[in-house]
Structure formats: structure tokens, C-alpha cells
Amino acid sequence: SDVTIQVNCPDKDVGMIIGRGGCVIKQMQSQTRCRIQIPPTAPPGSMYRVIGVTGSATGCQQVKQMIETIVAEQSSQSVMSGVAFTNNNQYGQQQQAYGQQAYGQQNYYGQQQQA
């Protein structure tokens, strides 16, 4: 039977969980056969979004580990790409519109930094 777990994800890292055009979240869902639900915004005053994961207990744990790994890698890189994430709201909106598909990843960060 399915279980549902909640995984806290830093608001600024949600874009990495979704991936370009939703590619990361789709891959996680197909690999684990879990449904992953990410709320559009963090709760008021919170730095985290609560991601809902529904599926087998094993699958849910796999998703949780994948999310934690992505977040950990992201925080270790944030020294280099910190500038790109200073404006969380703008980044989040672009992520939802998947506007960055038009650019190569490097260009996208470069343009964010020049702005």
C-alpha cells in the first residue's frame, strides 16, 4: 500500500529538484514510481518547501535520498553560483516558466550574474 512522506527542501533549491523542463522530477518519478508534489511557494516565513512524496515506502525513501543528495550538492556549489541564486523569487518564476530552456545552462547563469 502507498505511503506519503514529506521532505523539506530549501526554497532556493527547488529549481534543481524540478530540473530543466521538469526533467529531474520526471526521472525521479519514473525511477521510483512515486508521485512527487512540490507546492508553488514556501509557507509564509519559511525557507523550506514541503515536498509530498507518495508511493511505496522504498520508493519514498529513494526520492528523499535523491532530493537530499541534490540539495547537498547544490549547497556545496553555491559558493561558485551564489550570485545566480540571490534573487530567489525571480529564479523560481523562471523555473516554473522553464524560461531557461532557451539558453545553455552556462549562458543562463552568466546572464543572471550580469543582471
TIVO-2410 file (N, C-alpha, C; in nm, 3 decimals):
# residues 115
REC num residu      c1      c2      c3 atome chaine
REC   1      S   0.085  -0.120   0.000     N      A
REC   1      S   0.000   0.000   0.000    CA      A
REC   1      S   0.088   0.125   0.000     C      A
REC   2      D   0.033   0.230  -0.056     N      A
REC   2      D   0.112   0.353  -0.069    CA      A
REC   2      D   0.125   0.427   0.063     C      A
REC   3      V   0.239   0.489   0.079     N      A
REC   3      V   0.259   0.580   0.192    CA      A
REC   3      V   0.289   0.718   0.136     C      A
REC   4      T   0.271   0.819   0.220     N      A
REC   4      T   0.307   0.955   0.180    CA      A
REC   4      T   0.405   1.009   0.283     C      A
REC   5      I   0.517   1.061   0.236     N      A
REC   5      I   0.611   1.126   0.328    CA      A
REC   5      I   0.629   1.270   0.285     C      A
REC   6      Q   0.682   1.350   0.376     N      A
REC   6      Q   0.709   1.490   0.345    CA      A
REC   6      Q   0.859   1.514   0.356     C      A
REC   7      V   0.912   1.581   0.256     N      A
REC   7      V   1.056   1.611   0.254    CA      A
REC   7      V   1.071   1.762   0.250     C      A
REC   8      N   1.147   1.817   0.343     N      A
REC   8      N   1.174   1.961   0.340    CA      A
REC   8      N   1.284   1.990   0.240     C      A
REC   9      C   1.260   2.087   0.154     N      A
REC   9      C   1.361   2.127   0.056    CA      A
REC   9      C   1.378   2.277   0.065     C      A
REC  10      P   1.503   2.325   0.075     N      A
REC  10      P   1.523   2.471   0.078    CA      A
REC  10      P   1.457   2.533  -0.045     C      A
REC  11      D   1.385   2.642  -0.024     N      A
REC  11      D   1.311   2.707  -0.131    CA      A
REC  11      D   1.401   2.736  -0.251     C      A
REC  12      K   1.525   2.779  -0.225     N      A
REC  12      K   1.614   2.818  -0.334    CA      A
REC  12      K   1.661   2.699  -0.417     C      A
REC  13      D   1.647   2.577  -0.364     N      A
REC  13      D   1.696   2.460  -0.436    CA      A
REC  13      D   1.587   2.385  -0.512     C      A
REC  14      V   1.463   2.435  -0.502     N      A
REC  14      V   1.353   2.362  -0.566    CA      A
REC  14      V   1.375   2.350  -0.716     C      A
REC  15      G   1.431   2.456  -0.776     N      A
REC  15      G   1.457   2.452  -0.921    CA      A
REC  15      G   1.543   2.335  -0.962     C      A
REC  16      M   1.638   2.298  -0.876     N      A
REC  16      M   1.727   2.186  -0.909    CA      A
REC  16      M   1.653   2.052  -0.899     C      A
REC  17      I   1.553   2.046  -0.810     N      A
REC  17      I   1.475   1.924  -0.793    CA      A
REC  17      I   1.384   1.904  -0.916     C      A
REC  18      I   1.329   2.016  -0.965     N      A
REC  18      I   1.239   2.009  -1.081    CA      A
REC  18      I   1.322   1.981  -1.207     C      A
REC  19      G   1.432   2.051  -1.221     N      A
REC  19      G   1.518   2.032  -1.339    CA      A
REC  19      G   1.468   2.112  -1.458     C      A
REC  20      R   1.550   2.113  -1.562     N      A
REC  20      R   1.514   2.189  -1.682    CA      A
REC  20      R   1.394   2.122  -1.749     C      A
REC  21      G   1.287   2.199  -1.765     N      A
REC  21      G   1.169   2.142  -1.829    CA      A
REC  21      G   1.106   2.030  -1.748     C      A
REC  22      G   1.142   2.024  -1.618     N      A
REC  22      G   1.086   1.919  -1.532    CA      A
REC  22      G   1.157   1.786  -1.547     C      A
REC  23      C   1.276   1.787  -1.609     N      A
REC  23      C   1.341   1.659  -1.641    CA      A
REC  23      C   1.384   1.581  -1.516     C      A
REC  24      V   1.428   1.650  -1.412     N      A
REC  24      V   1.478   1.580  -1.293    CA      A
REC  24      V   1.363   1.514  -1.218     C      A
REC  25      I   1.256   1.592  -1.197     N      A
REC  25      I   1.143   1.537  -1.122    CA      A
REC  25      I   1.077   1.422  -1.200     C      A
REC  26      K   1.071   1.434  -1.333     N      A
REC  26      K   1.012   1.325  -1.413    CA      A
REC  26      K   1.096   1.199  -1.400     C      A
REC  27      Q   1.227   1.215  -1.401     N      A
REC  27      Q   1.315   1.099  -1.391    CA      A
REC  27      Q   1.300   1.033  -1.253     C      A
REC  28      M   1.293   1.115  -1.148     N      A
REC  28      M   1.276   1.059  -1.014    CA      A
REC  28      M   1.144   0.983  -1.005     C      A
REC  29      Q   1.039   1.040  -1.065     N      A
REC  29      Q   0.908   0.976  -1.058    CA      A
REC  29      Q   0.908   0.844  -1.134     C      A
REC  30      S   0.971   0.841  -1.252     N      A
REC  30      S   0.967   0.716  -1.328    CA      A
REC  30      S   1.059   0.611  -1.267     C      A
REC  31      Q   1.171   0.653  -1.208     N      A
REC  31      Q   1.263   0.558  -1.145    CA      A
REC  31      Q   1.201   0.493  -1.021     C      A
REC  32      T   1.128   0.572  -0.943     N      A
REC  32      T   1.079   0.523  -0.814    CA      A
REC  32      T   0.931   0.489  -0.816     C      A
REC  33      R   0.863   0.524  -0.926     N      A
REC  33      R   0.718   0.506  -0.938    CA      A
REC  33      R   0.641   0.581  -0.829     C      A
REC  34      C   0.699   0.689  -0.780     N      A
REC  34      C   0.633   0.770  -0.679    CA      A
REC  34      C   0.577   0.897  -0.742     C      A
REC  35      R   0.475   0.952  -0.676     N      A
REC  35      R   0.424   1.081  -0.719    CA      A
REC  35      R   0.489   1.188  -0.630     C      A
REC  36      I   0.546   1.288  -0.693     N      A
REC  36      I   0.617   1.393  -0.618    CA      A
REC  36      I   0.541   1.523  -0.638     C      A
REC  37      Q   0.498   1.584  -0.529     N      A
REC  37      Q   0.422   1.708  -0.539    CA      A
REC  37      Q   0.499   1.820  -0.470     C      A
REC  38      I   0.529   1.924  -0.547     N      A
REC  38      I   0.604   2.038  -0.493    CA      A
REC  38      I   0.511   2.158  -0.491     C      A
REC  39      P   0.486   2.215  -0.372     N      A
REC  39      P   0.399   2.333  -0.367    CA      A
REC  39      P   0.465   2.450  -0.440     C      A
REC  40      P   0.384   2.540  -0.499     N      A
REC  40      P   0.441   2.651  -0.577    CA      A
REC  40      P   0.520   2.751  -0.494     C      A
REC  41      T   0.491   2.756  -0.363     N      A
REC  41      T   0.564   2.851  -0.278    CA      A
REC  41      T   0.591   2.786  -0.143     C      A
REC  42      A   0.685   2.844  -0.070     N      A
REC  42      A   0.711   2.801   0.067    CA      A
REC  42      A   0.603   2.861   0.157     C      A
REC  43      P   0.574   2.796   0.271     N      A
REC  43      P   0.479   2.858   0.366    CA      A
REC  43      P   0.532   2.993   0.412     C      A
REC  44      P   0.442   3.086   0.445     N      A
REC  44      P   0.487   3.221   0.488    CA      A
REC  44      P   0.592   3.213   0.598     C      A
REC  45      G   0.701   3.285   0.580     N      A
REC  45      G   0.805   3.289   0.682    CA      A
REC  45      G   0.897   3.169   0.684     C      A
REC  46      S   0.875   3.073   0.593     N      A
REC  46      S   0.959   2.953   0.593    CA      A
REC  46      S   1.059   2.959   0.479     C      A
REC  47      M   1.177   2.901   0.502     N      A
REC  47      M   1.279   2.893   0.398    CA      A
REC  47      M   1.266   2.762   0.320     C      A
REC  48      Y   1.171   2.679   0.360     N      A
REC  48      Y   1.160   2.545   0.301    CA      A
REC  48      Y   1.026   2.523   0.234     C      A
REC  49      R   1.028   2.445   0.129     N      A
REC  49      R   0.903   2.395   0.073    CA      A
REC  49      R   0.888   2.251   0.118     C      A
REC  50      V   0.764   2.213   0.149     N      A
REC  50      V   0.739   2.077   0.195    CA      A
REC  50      V   0.695   1.995   0.074     C      A
REC  51      I   0.781   1.905   0.029     N      A
REC  51      I   0.755   1.824  -0.088    CA      A
REC  51      I   0.683   1.696  -0.044     C      A
REC  52      G   0.570   1.669  -0.105     N      A
REC  52      G   0.495   1.546  -0.074    CA      A
REC  52      G   0.536   1.435  -0.169     C      A
REC  53      V   0.568   1.319  -0.116     N      A
REC  53      V   0.607   1.205  -0.197    CA      A
REC  53      V   0.515   1.088  -0.163     C      A
REC  54      T   0.446   1.036  -0.264     N      A
REC  54      T   0.352   0.926  -0.242    CA      A
REC  54      T   0.393   0.806  -0.327     C      A
REC  55      G   0.397   0.688  -0.265     N      A
REC  55      G   0.433   0.566  -0.336    CA      A
REC  55      G   0.468   0.458  -0.236     C      A
REC  56      S   0.545   0.359  -0.282     N      A
REC  56      S   0.587   0.254  -0.190    CA      A
REC  56      S   0.684   0.314  -0.089     C      A
REC  57      A   0.693   0.250   0.028     N      A
REC  57      A   0.783   0.300   0.133    CA      A
REC  57      A   0.926   0.308   0.080     C      A
REC  58      T   0.966   0.206   0.005     N      A
REC  58      T   1.102   0.203  -0.051    CA      A
REC  58      T   1.122   0.318  -0.149     C      A
REC  59      G   1.024   0.335  -0.237     N      A
REC  59      G   1.033   0.442  -0.337    CA      A
REC  59      G   1.042   0.578  -0.273     C      A
REC  60      C   0.960   0.598  -0.169     N      A
REC  60      C   0.960   0.728  -0.100    CA      A
REC  60      C   1.097   0.756  -0.039     C      A
REC  61      Q   1.158   0.654   0.021     N      A
REC  61      Q   1.291   0.672   0.080    CA      A
REC  61      Q   1.393   0.706  -0.029     C      A
REC  62      Q   1.379   0.642  -0.146     N      A
REC  62      Q   1.472   0.671  -0.256    CA      A
REC  62      Q   1.458   0.816  -0.300     C      A
REC  63      V   1.334   0.862  -0.313     N      A
REC  63      V   1.312   1.001  -0.353    CA      A
REC  63      V   1.372   1.096  -0.251     C      A
REC  64      K   1.350   1.066  -0.121     N      A
REC  64      K   1.402   1.150  -0.014    CA      A
REC  64      K   1.555   1.159  -0.025     C      A
REC  65      Q   1.619   1.045  -0.049     N      A
REC  65      Q   1.765   1.045  -0.062    CA      A
REC  65      Q   1.810   1.124  -0.184     C      A
REC  66      M   1.738   1.108  -0.296     N      A
REC  66      M   1.774   1.182  -0.418    CA      A
REC  66      M   1.764   1.332  -0.394     C      A
REC  67      I   1.654   1.374  -0.329     N      A
REC  67      I   1.635   1.517  -0.303    CA      A
REC  67      I   1.746   1.567  -0.211     C      A
REC  68      E   1.776   1.490  -0.106     N      A
REC  68      E   1.880   1.534  -0.012    CA      A
REC  68      E   2.017   1.541  -0.080     C      A
REC  69      T   2.042   1.447  -0.172     N      A
REC  69      T   2.169   1.449  -0.245    CA      A
REC  69      T   2.179   1.573  -0.333     C      A
REC  70      I   2.070   1.603  -0.406     N      A
REC  70      I   2.071   1.721  -0.494    CA      A
REC  70      I   2.093   1.847  -0.411     C      A
REC  71      V   2.024   1.857  -0.298     N      A
REC  71      V   2.037   1.976  -0.213    CA      A
REC  71      V   2.179   1.987  -0.158     C      A
REC  72      A   2.237   1.874  -0.116     N      A
REC  72      A   2.373   1.875  -0.062    CA      A
REC  72      A   2.473   1.918  -0.168     C      A
REC  73      E   2.456   1.866  -0.291     N      A
REC  73      E   2.547   1.904  -0.399    CA      A
REC  73      E   2.530   2.052  -0.431     C      A
REC  74      Q   2.406   2.097  -0.428     N      A
REC  74      Q   2.377   2.236  -0.459    CA      A
REC  74      Q   2.442   2.328  -0.358     C      A
REC  75      S   2.435   2.292  -0.229     N      A
REC  75      S   2.490   2.382  -0.128    CA      A
REC  75      S   2.642   2.383  -0.136     C      A
REC  76      S   2.703   2.274  -0.184     N      A
REC  76      S   2.848   2.276  -0.196    CA      A
REC  76      S   2.891   2.358  -0.318     C      A
REC  77      Q   2.801   2.373  -0.416     N      A
REC  77      Q   2.834   2.453  -0.535    CA      A
REC  77      Q   2.794   2.599  -0.517     C      A
REC  78      S   2.717   2.628  -0.413     N      A
REC  78      S   2.657   2.761  -0.406    CA      A
REC  78      S   2.762   2.870  -0.387     C      A
REC  79      V   2.883   2.830  -0.347     N      A
REC  79      V   2.991   2.928  -0.336    CA      A
REC  79      V   3.021   2.985  -0.475     C      A
REC  80      M   3.023   2.896  -0.574     N      A
REC  80      M   3.052   2.939  -0.711    CA      A
REC  80      M   2.933   3.009  -0.774     C      A
REC  81      S   2.814   2.952  -0.756     N      A
REC  81      S   2.699   3.004  -0.830    CA      A
REC  81      S   2.608   3.086  -0.741     C      A
REC  82      G   2.659   3.131  -0.627     N      A
REC  82      G   2.576   3.203  -0.532    CA      A
REC  82      G   2.504   3.321  -0.593     C      A
REC  83      V   2.571   3.392  -0.684     N      A
REC  83      V   2.512   3.512  -0.744    CA      A
REC  83      V   2.381   3.476  -0.814     C      A
REC  84      A   2.379   3.361  -0.878     N      A
REC  84      A   2.262   3.322  -0.957    CA      A
REC  84      A   2.141   3.298  -0.868     C      A
REC  85      F   2.163   3.272  -0.740     N      A
REC  85      F   2.050   3.236  -0.655    CA      A
REC  85      F   2.012   3.346  -0.558     C      A
REC  86      T   2.071   3.467  -0.575     N      A
REC  86      T   2.041   3.570  -0.477    CA      A
REC  86      T   1.896   3.615  -0.489     C      A
REC  87      N   1.842   3.617  -0.610     N      A
REC  87      N   1.704   3.660  -0.626    CA      A
REC  87      N   1.614   3.537  -0.640     C      A
REC  88      N   1.576   3.481  -0.524     N      A
REC  88      N   1.500   3.356  -0.524    CA      A
REC  88      N   1.372   3.364  -0.603     C      A
REC  89      N   1.298   3.475  -0.585     N      A
REC  89      N   1.167   3.482  -0.649    CA      A
REC  89      N   1.178   3.479  -0.799     C      A
REC  90      Q   1.270   3.559  -0.850     N      A
REC  90      Q   1.287   3.566  -0.995    CA      A
REC  90      Q   1.328   3.428  -1.047     C      A
REC  91      Y   1.418   3.364  -0.976     N      A
REC  91      Y   1.464   3.232  -1.020    CA      A
REC  91      Y   1.348   3.134  -1.021     C      A
REC  92      G   1.266   3.140  -0.914     N      A
REC  92      G   1.154   3.047  -0.903    CA      A
REC  92      G   1.054   3.064  -1.016     C      A
REC  93      Q   1.026   3.191  -1.051     N      A
REC  93      Q   0.928   3.215  -1.157    CA      A
REC  93      Q   0.983   3.168  -1.290     C      A
REC  94      Q   1.108   3.193  -1.315     N      A
REC  94      Q   1.166   3.148  -1.441    CA      A
REC  94      Q   1.166   2.997  -1.447     C      A
REC  95      Q   1.189   2.934  -1.333     N      A
REC  95      Q   1.191   2.789  -1.329    CA      A
REC  95      Q   1.055   2.734  -1.369     C      A
REC  96      Q   0.947   2.796  -1.317     N      A
REC  96      Q   0.815   2.746  -1.347    CA      A
REC  96      Q   0.782   2.767  -1.494     C      A
REC  97      A   0.828   2.876  -1.551     N      A
REC  97      A   0.801   2.901  -1.692    CA      A
REC  97      A   0.900   2.822  -1.779     C      A
REC  98      Y   0.998   2.761  -1.715     N      A
REC  98      Y   1.106   2.689  -1.784    CA      A
REC  98      Y   1.171   2.778  -1.890     C      A
REC  99      G   1.183   2.905  -1.854     N      A
REC  99      G   1.238   3.001  -1.950    CA      A
REC  99      G   1.382   2.969  -1.985     C      A
REC 100      Q   1.455   2.904  -1.895     N      A
REC 100      Q   1.596   2.886  -1.921    CA      A
REC 100      Q   1.624   2.778  -2.025     C      A
REC 101      Q   1.520   2.711  -2.074     N      A
REC 101      Q   1.545   2.612  -2.178    CA      A
REC 101      Q   1.603   2.677  -2.302     C      A
REC 102      A   1.572   2.805  -2.319     N      A
REC 102      A   1.618   2.874  -2.439    CA      A
REC 102      A   1.770   2.893  -2.436     C      A
REC 103      Y   1.828   2.887  -2.319     N      A
REC 103      Y   1.972   2.911  -2.308    CA      A
REC 103      Y   2.045   2.783  -2.273     C      A
REC 104      G   2.174   2.777  -2.306     N      A
REC 104      G   2.258   2.675  -2.244    CA      A
REC 104      G   2.269   2.710  -2.097     C      A
REC 105      Q   2.294   2.608  -2.015     N      A
REC 105      Q   2.298   2.631  -1.870    CA      A
REC 105      Q   2.399   2.742  -1.835     C      A
REC 106      Q   2.517   2.738  -1.896     N      A
REC 106      Q   2.622   2.836  -1.860    CA      A
REC 106      Q   2.577   2.978  -1.893     C      A
REC 107      N   2.523   2.995  -2.015     N      A
REC 107      N   2.475   3.128  -2.054    CA      A
REC 107      N   2.373   3.180  -1.956     C      A
REC 108      Y   2.284   3.091  -1.918     N      A
REC 108      Y   2.176   3.131  -1.828    CA      A
REC 108      Y   2.233   3.188  -1.699     C      A
REC 109      Y   2.328   3.118  -1.639     N      A
REC 109      Y   2.385   3.171  -1.516    CA      A
REC 109      Y   2.462   3.299  -1.544     C      A
REC 110      G   2.532   3.300  -1.656     N      A
REC 110      G   2.608   3.421  -1.690    CA      A
REC 110      G   2.517   3.541  -1.699     C      A
REC 111      Q   2.403   3.524  -1.765     N      A
REC 111      Q   2.313   3.638  -1.781    CA      A
REC 111      Q   2.254   3.681  -1.648     C      A
REC 112      Q   2.223   3.583  -1.563     N      A
REC 112      Q   2.173   3.618  -1.429    CA      A
REC 112      Q   2.277   3.703  -1.357     C      A
REC 113      Q   2.404   3.664  -1.369     N      A
REC 113      Q   2.508   3.733  -1.293    CA      A
REC 113      Q   2.529   3.874  -1.345     C      A
REC 114      Q   2.521   3.891  -1.478     N      A
REC 114      Q   2.539   4.026  -1.532    CA      A
REC 114      Q   2.427   4.118  -1.486     C      A
REC 115      A   2.308   4.062  -1.480     N      A
REC 115      A   2.195   4.141  -1.430    CA      A
REC 115      A   2.220   4.175  -1.285     C      A
***
